[in-house]
Amino acid sequence: MEFGLYSLGIVLGFAIVRWLTENIKFHVRSNSIWLHHWILAFIMMFPLFYFEMNSPVVWGAITGTALEGLGRKNWSIRRK
């Protein structure tokens, strides 16, 4: 059943982040660097792994967030 919860987390995370990125203009950036949401999700995976977070829904949601960002055209870190 954990795999089912993980799958639900991926779909929910992907859908929620897609809606948020289309409707809310929130950016973490400077003049030279742009931290996209997929990068932030990837960075968040490290402490979750280190502290042994075992929630399949949380892991699925963060994975869905990262996958949603990777599917976009412009996702480079350096700002042009």
C-alpha positions in Angstrom: 0.0 0.0 0.0 2.9 2.3 0.5 3.6 2.3 -3.3 0.0 3.5 -3.8 0.4 6.3 -1.4 3.7 7.3 -3.1 1.9 7.3 -6.5 -0.9 9.4 -5.1 1.7 11.8 -3.7 3.4 12.2 -7.1 0.1 12.9 -8.9 -1.1 15.4 -6.2 2.3 17.1 -5.9 2.6 17.4 -9.7 -1.0 18.8 -10.0 -0.8 21.2 -7.1 2.6 22.6 -8.2 1.4 22.9 -11.8 -1.6 25.0 -10.6 0.6 27.1 -8.3 3.2 27.8 -10.9 0.5 28.8 -13.4 -1.4 31.1 -11.0 1.1 32.5 -8.5 4.3 34.2 -9.6 6.7 33.2 -6.8 10.4 33.1 -7.6 13.6 32.6 -5.7 16.1 34.4 -7.8 18.8 37.0 -8.0 20.5 38.8 -10.9 22.5 35.8 -11.8 20.8 32.7 -10.3 17.3 31.4 -10.6 16.3 28.6 -8.2 13.4 26.9 -9.9 10.9 24.8 -7.8 12.4 21.5 -9.1 15.8 22.6 -7.7 14.2 23.5 -4.3 12.4 20.1 -4.2 15.6 18.3 -5.0 17.4 20.2 -2.2 14.6 19.3 0.2 15.2 15.6 -0.5 18.6 15.7 1.2 17.4 16.5 4.7 14.4 14.3 4.3 16.7 11.4 3.4 19.2 12.3 6.2 16.5 12.4 8.9 15.0 9.2 7.5 11.5 10.6 6.7 9.5 7.6 5.8 6.3 9.1 4.6 5.5 7.9 1.0 3.1 10.7 0.5 5.7 13.3 1.4 8.3 11.7 -0.9 5.7 11.4 -3.6 4.7 15.0 -3.4 8.3 16.2 -3.5 9.1 13.9 -6.4 6.0 15.2 -8.2 7.2 18.8 -7.6 10.6 18.0 -9.1 9.1 16.2 -12.1 6.7 19.0 -12.8 9.6 21.5 -13.1 11.8 19.2 -15.2 9.1 18.9 -17.8 9.3 22.7 -18.6 11.4 24.2 -21.3 13.5 26.8 -19.4 14.9 25.3 -16.2 18.5 26.4 -16.2 20.0 27.7 -12.9 21.9 30.6 -14.5 19.8 33.6 -15.3 20.4 35.1 -18.8 
